Amino acid sequence: MAVGRDLRLLAAFLFLALLSQLPLHSASPGEKAKILVVCSDPEDVMFANTLGAEGNFTVDVLYLGRDLPDDRSLLSNELYLIKYDEIWIPDLNSEWTYGGRLTRDEIAALGEYVKRGGILVLGLNTYTQSWSRTFERITGSRLMRVEKPKKTSEEWDLVFKGKVYPYNATYQVAIVSPYRAQVLAQYSNGLPAITLSRYGRGVGVLMTFNPVKELVEYNPTIIDVYVYLATTVLSERSGKPEIPLYEALIIKLERTFLHPIFLGVLILVVLEILAYLGFVPFSVTVISAIPFLPFSEFLLRKEPYSTTLETVRMLRGVTLTNLAGEIGKTPRRLKFPLAVLFLKRQISLIDLSSLGFNDTLVVLRGLEAEGVAAWAIEVYPKMMEKIANNPGIGVIDLARQVNMPPYDVLRLLRELSRYGVVELRKIVVDYEVYPMRALLRWFEA
């Protein structure tokens, strides 16, 4: 009863601990908006720092550059993304990004983030190099082509709120067709430069130019556009990003169960259980029993370990089938105790398949000869008696007396000689058989 109560308390504690780690919504009222900027090179970091310095935001950086990347798995973790009001991926260049373009799982997680009330801002390279139908649905704009003029011109200058911001079009321009999005800024030639689209409870923003190079290398005043954009889009969403408690719990459990470390531990635990129940080969059972060696002294005092060892000591040599019958266990359930005793160097296990028996002989370590002799006397009593009482008897004569084919007798005796039960001496057309001490002791008066 006490054990059951303790287990229930432990389960309740772990459940509450899990709930305490679930971020269900973003910043609380009164706090600065939290922005995550995903970066792939130092220029992206400069962009993020400038955005944080010029605006009333808390800006975090998730750096995915090949030189020293952060944990990229966070980008597909909805429970991590939901902490932020906005996620900016201004210039994720696959050439410089650890792991290359955004994956299917990462894009799906970003899509769910926007549906739940998040704001996703994409730049030219992110949108084109990690293009997906999900991004088209989020931004409400279809990608038509990418242009890279050989030289810049005024036709590609950005027009936003009546103000013109020069843009170096040699950084490339994405030509898009908004089908659900509204155009917030356009180029002097009338093509869309910045679009906004509602998606679920959130908002998707697309900048069809390179916002990082524009700020860092060409036109620092463009930061005014970015700060205004980051501030005003907050009012376009239906509410702060949030995940219902039950969904957050499911996501947490899925991520836990599918984590490589957890899967490895789970496989190990399942393997240990199967080994304990005797469902795996004995060689695997032996490996699985190694972690239990520190507790072996305790185990050897418990059933069926103590009874198994005592039975083997008494019988000297006993097959696994007979041992199971003596103890009242199935052979399968004895595998694990035998593996522990084997690792503790208490017993040896001899495969009898070479002798024509689908069984295993269990003997005491160091007394293998006596154990094999005991088994041979039980299975071939007449033959062993003839050998013990007639040292030097020929194999042909022995086979005739026990009514067995000479070849079968010779094969058996060769196996027994390997364990020191008998000795075979070659003569002209036969073999002489001599009993060894391990066999003779069973026939001493």
C-alpha positions in Angstrom: 0.0 0.0 0.0 2.8 2.4 0.9 4.7 1.7 -2.3 1.6 2.3 -4.4 1.0 5.6 -2.6 4.6 6.7 -3.1 4.4 5.8 -6.8 1.2 7.9 -7.2 2.8 10.8 -5.4 5.9 10.5 -7.7 3.7 10.5 -10.8 1.8 13.5 -9.6 5.0 15.4 -8.9 6.4 14.6 -12.4 3.1 15.7 -14.0 3.2 19.0 -12.1 6.9 19.5 -13.0 6.0 18.9 -16.6 3.2 21.4 -16.5 5.4 24.0 -14.8 7.7 23.9 -17.9 4.9 24.6 -20.4 5.1 28.1 -21.8 1.4 28.7 -22.7 1.6 32.3 -23.9 4.0 35.1 -24.7 4.9 38.3 -22.8 2.5 39.5 -20.0 0.8 42.9 -20.2 3.2 45.7 -19.5 6.2 43.8 -20.8 8.1 44.8 -23.9 7.2 42.8 -27.0 9.6 39.9 -27.4 11.2 39.3 -30.8 13.3 36.4 -31.9 15.6 37.0 -34.8 17.0 33.9 -36.5 20.5 34.7 -37.9 22.9 32.9 -40.1 25.9 35.3 -40.2 27.3 38.3 -38.2 25.4 40.8 -40.5 22.1 39.2 -39.3 23.3 39.7 -35.7 24.0 43.4 -36.4 20.5 43.7 -37.8 19.0 42.1 -34.7 21.0 44.3 -32.3 20.0 47.5 -34.2 16.4 46.5 -34.2 16.5 46.0 -30.4 18.4 49.2 -29.8 16.1 51.4 -32.0 12.8 49.9 -30.9 11.0 49.3 -27.6 11.5 45.5 -27.9 13.3 42.6 -26.2 15.3 41.0 -29.0 16.8 37.5 -28.7 19.1 35.9 -31.3 19.0 32.3 -32.5 22.3 32.0 -34.3 22.4 29.2 -36.9 25.7 30.1 -38.7 28.0 27.2 -39.6 30.8 28.6 -37.4 29.1 28.3 -34.0 25.4 27.4 -34.2 22.9 27.4 -31.4 20.5 24.5 -30.9 18.6 24.5 -34.2 16.0 22.1 -32.9 14.4 25.1 -31.1 13.2 26.3 -34.5 10.8 23.4 -34.7 9.8 23.5 -31.0 6.4 25.2 -30.8 6.7 25.5 -27.0 9.8 27.6 -27.5 8.5 29.7 -30.4 5.3 30.6 -28.6 7.3 32.6 -26.1 7.8 35.3 -28.7 5.4 37.9 -30.0 7.3 38.1 -33.3 9.8 35.9 -35.1 12.0 37.6 -37.8 14.0 35.5 -40.2 15.3 38.3 -42.4 18.1 36.7 -44.3 18.5 32.9 -43.7 21.1 32.2 -46.5 21.3 28.4 -46.8 25.0 28.7 -47.9 25.9 30.1 -44.5 23.3 28.3 -42.4 24.1 25.2 -40.3 21.8 22.5 -41.7 20.9 24.5 -44.8 17.4 25.7 -45.7 14.5 25.5 -43.3 13.2 21.9 -43.0 9.6 20.7 -43.4 9.2 20.3 -39.6 10.6 23.8 -38.9 8.3 25.4 -41.5 5.3 23.5 -40.1 6.2 24.7 -36.5 6.4 28.3 -37.8 3.0 27.9 -39.5 1.4 26.7 -36.3 3.1 29.5 -34.4 1.4 32.1 -36.7 -1.9 30.3 -36.5 -1.8 30.6 -32.7 -1.3 34.4 -32.9 2.4 34.8 -33.7 3.9 37.3 -36.1 6.4 35.9 -38.7 8.5 38.3 -40.7 10.4 36.9 -43.7 13.1 38.4 -45.9 14.0 37.8 -49.5 16.5 34.9 -49.1 14.5 33.2 -46.4 11.4 33.2 -48.5 13.1 32.2 -51.8 15.7 29.7 -50.6 13.3 28.0 -48.1 10.2 28.4 -50.3 7.2 26.3 -49.3 3.5 26.4 -49.9 3.1 27.0 -46.2 5.1 30.2 -46.5 2.9 31.3 -49.5 -0.2 30.7 -47.3 1.3 32.6 -44.4 2.3 35.6 -46.5 -0.6 35.5 -48.8 1.8 36.1 -51.7 2.9 33.9 -54.6 6.5 33.9 -55.7 6.8 34.7 -59.4 10.5 35.2 -60.0 13.7 36.6 -58.6 15.4 39.5 -60.3 19.0 40.7 -59.9 19.7 43.9 -61.8 23.3 44.4 -62.8 23.1 47.9 -61.4 20.8 49.7 -59.1 18.3 52.4 -60.2 15.6 54.5 -58.7 12.8 52.3 -59.9 13.7 49.9 -57.1 13.7 52.5 -54.3 11.2 51.6 -51.5 8.2 53.9 -50.9 6.8 53.6 -47.4 4.3 56.0 -45.8 5.1 58.6 -48.5 8.9 58.4 -47.8 11.4 57.1 -50.3 14.2 54.7 -49.1 16.9 54.0 -51.7 17.5 50.3 -52.2 20.4 48.6 -53.9 18.6 46.2 -56.2 21.8 44.3 -57.0 21.0 42.5 -53.7 18.1 40.9 -55.6 14.4 41.4 -55.6 11.6 38.8 -55.3 8.7 39.5 -57.6 5.5 38.3 -55.9 1.8 38.3 -56.6 -0.2 39.1 -53.5 -3.5 37.1 -53.6 -4.6 37.7 -50.0 -2.0 40.1 -48.6 -2.2 43.9 -48.4 0.8 45.9 -49.7 2.4 48.0 -47.0 5.3 49.3 -49.1 6.1 49.2 -52.8 9.0 50.0 -55.1 9.0 53.1 -57.3 8.0 50.9 -60.2 4.8 49.9 -58.3 5.8 46.3 -57.5 5.2 45.1 -53.9 8.1 45.6 -51.5 6.4 44.7 -48.1 3.2 42.7 -47.7 1.1 41.7 -44.7 -1.3 38.8 -44.5 -3.4 37.5 -41.7 -3.1 33.8 -41.1 -5.1 32.1 -38.4 -4.8 34.4 -35.3 -1.5 35.7 -36.4 0.2 37.7 -39.2 2.7 36.9 -41.9 4.9 39.7 -43.2 7.1 39.4 -46.4 9.9 41.8 -47.4 10.7 41.1 -51.0 14.1 42.7 -50.7 17.2 41.9 -48.6 16.5 43.7 -45.4 19.8 42.9 -43.8 22.2 44.2 -46.5 19.9 47.2 -47.0 20.4 48.2 -43.3 24.0 47.1 -42.7 25.6 47.9 -46.0 23.5 50.5 -47.9 20.9 52.5 -46.1 20.8 52.7 -42.3 17.7 54.9 -42.3 15.7 51.9 -43.3 15.6 50.9 -39.6 12.8 53.3 -39.2 10.6 51.1 -41.5 11.6 48.0 -39.5 10.8 49.5 -36.1 7.5 50.9 -37.4 6.6 47.5 -38.9 7.5 45.6 -35.7 5.4 47.9 -33.6 2.3 48.2 -35.8 1.9 44.6 -36.7 1.2 43.8 -33.1 -2.2 45.3 -33.5 -3.0 43.3 -36.6 -3.0 39.9 -34.8 -6.1 38.5 -33.1 -4.3 38.0 -29.8 -1.0 37.0 -28.2 0.3 33.6 -29.3 -0.9 30.9 -26.9 -1.3 27.2 -26.7 -4.1 25.5 -24.7 -2.9 23.6 -21.8 -3.9 20.2 -23.2 -2.2 20.9 -26.5 1.0 22.1 -24.8 1.0 18.9 -22.8 0.6 16.8 -25.9 3.4 18.6 -27.7 5.7 18.3 -24.7 5.0 14.6 -24.4 5.6 14.1 -28.2 8.9 15.9 -28.1 10.0 14.0 -25.1 9.0 10.6 -26.4 10.5 11.3 -29.9 13.8 12.7 -28.5 16.8 10.5 -29.5 18.0 10.2 -26.0 14.6 9.2 -24.7 14.2 6.7 -27.5 17.6 5.3 -26.7 16.7 4.9 -23.0 13.3 3.5 -23.9 14.9 0.9 -26.2 17.3 0.0 -23.5 14.5 -0.3 -20.9 12.4 -2.5 -23.2 15.5 -4.7 -24.0 16.1 -5.0 -20.2 12.5 -6.1 -19.7 12.6 -8.6 -22.5 15.9 -10.0 -21.2 14.5 -10.3 -17.7 11.5 -12.2 -19.0 13.7 -14.4 -21.1 12.5 -13.4 -24.6 16.0 -12.6 -26.1 19.0 -14.9 -26.9 21.1 -15.7 -23.9 24.1 -13.7 -25.2 21.9 -10.6 -25.3 20.6 -11.5 -21.8 24.2 -11.6 -20.5 24.8 -8.1 -21.8 21.6 -6.8 -20.4 22.5 -8.3 -16.9 25.7 -6.2 -16.7 24.0 -3.1 -15.2 22.7 -5.4 -12.4 26.1 -6.5 -11.2 26.4 -3.8 -8.5 23.3 -5.4 -6.9 24.4 -9.0 -7.4 25.2 -9.7 -3.8 21.7 -8.7 -2.9 20.2 -10.7 -5.8 22.1 -13.9 -4.9 20.3 -14.0 -1.6 16.9 -13.8 -3.3 14.8 -16.3 -5.3 15.4 -17.8 -7.8 19.1 -16.9 -7.7 19.9 -18.7 -4.5 17.8 -21.8 -5.3 19.4 -22.0 -8.8 22.9 -21.9 -7.5 22.2 -24.4 -4.7 20.6 -26.8 -7.1 23.6 -26.7 -9.5 25.9 -27.2 -6.5 24.0 -30.3 -5.5 23.6 -31.9 -8.9 27.0 -30.7 -10.2 25.8 -30.8 -13.8 22.1 -30.3 -14.8 20.4 -29.3 -18.0 18.4 -26.1 -18.2 15.3 -28.1 -18.7 15.8 -30.3 -15.7 16.9 -27.3 -13.6 13.7 -25.5 -14.5 11.8 -28.6 -13.4 13.6 -28.7 -10.1 13.0 -25.1 -9.3 9.5 -24.8 -10.7 10.2 -22.1 -13.2 10.2 -22.2 -17.0 13.6 -22.3 -18.8 12.9 -18.9 -20.3 12.5 -17.3 -16.8 15.7 -18.8 -15.7 17.8 -17.1 -18.4 18.3 -13.8 -16.5 19.3 -15.4 -13.1 21.7 -17.7 -15.0 23.2 -14.6 -16.8 23.8 -12.9 -13.4 25.4 -16.1 -12.0 27.5 -16.4 -15.2 28.7 -12.9 -14.9 29.5 -13.5 -11.2 31.7 -16.5 -12.3 29.6 -18.9 -10.3 28.5 -21.1 -13.2 29.5 -22.1 -16.7 27.0 -22.9 -19.5 27.8 -25.6 -22.0 25.9 -25.9 -25.3 24.8 -29.5 -25.8 23.8 -29.1 -29.5 27.1 -30.6 -30.6 26.1 -33.7 -28.7 22.7 -33.9 -30.4 20.7 -32.3 -27.6 18.8 -29.0 -27.9 19.6 -27.9 -24.4 22.2 -26.2 -22.2 24.2 -27.8 -19.4 24.6 -25.7 -16.3 27.7 -26.6 -14.2 29.7 -24.9 -11.4 32.6 -22.7 -12.6 35.9 -24.6 -12.3 34.1 -27.9 -12.0 33.1 -28.3 -15.7 34.6 -31.8 -16.0 32.6 -33.1 -13.0 29.4 -31.5 -14.3 29.8 -32.9 -17.8 30.6 -36.3 -16.3 27.5 -36.2 -14.1 25.4 -35.4 -17.2 27.0 -38.1 -19.2 26.3 -40.7 -16.5 22.7 -39.7 -16.4 22.2 -39.8 -20.1 24.6 -42.7 -21.0 24.8 -44.7 -17.7 25.8 -48.0 -19.3 28.5 -46.5 -21.5 30.0 -44.5 -18.7 30.0 -47.6 -16.4 31.8 -49.7 -19.1 34.4 -47.0 -19.6 35.0 -46.6 -15.8 35.3 -50.4 -15.2 37.3 -51.2 -18.4 40.1 -48.6 -18.9 41.5 -48.9 -22.4 38.3 -50.4 -23.9 38.1 -49.9 -27.7 35.5 -47.7 -29.2 34.3 -50.5 -31.6 33.9 -52.9 -28.7 32.2 -50.3 -26.5 29.8 -49.4 -29.3 28.9 -53.1 -29.6 28.3 -53.5 -25.9 26.0 -50.4 -25.7 24.3 -51.1 -29.0 25.2 -47.8 -30.7 26.8 -47.0 -34.0 30.6 -46.7 -33.5 30.7 -43.3 -35.2 28.1 -41.9 -32.8 30.1 -43.3 -29.8 33.3 -41.8 -31.2 31.7 -38.4 -31.7 30.3 -38.4 -28.2 33.6 -39.4 -26.6 35.5 -36.7 -28.5 33.2 -34.1 -27.0 33.6 -35.6 -23.6 37.4 -35.6 -24.0 37.3 -31.8 -24.5 36.1 -31.4 -21.0 38.4 -34.0 -19.4 35.8 -36.7 -18.8 37.6 -39.3 -20.9 40.9 -39.7 -22.8 41.1 -41.1 -26.3 44.2 -42.8 -27.5 44.6 -43.7 -31.2 45.6 -47.2 -32.1 45.9 -48.9 -35.5 42.3 -49.3 -36.4 40.5 -48.0 -33.3 40.6 -45.7 -30.3 41.2 -46.8 -26.7 39.1 -45.0 -24.1 40.4 -44.2 -20.6 38.3 -42.7 -17.8 39.5 -39.5 -16.2 39.2 -38.5 -12.5 36.0 -36.5 -13.2 34.3 -39.8 -14.3 35.9 -42.3 -11.9 34.9 -40.4 -8.8 31.2 -41.2 -9.5 32.0 -45.0 -9.5 34.2 -45.1 -6.4 32.8 -47.2 -3.5 
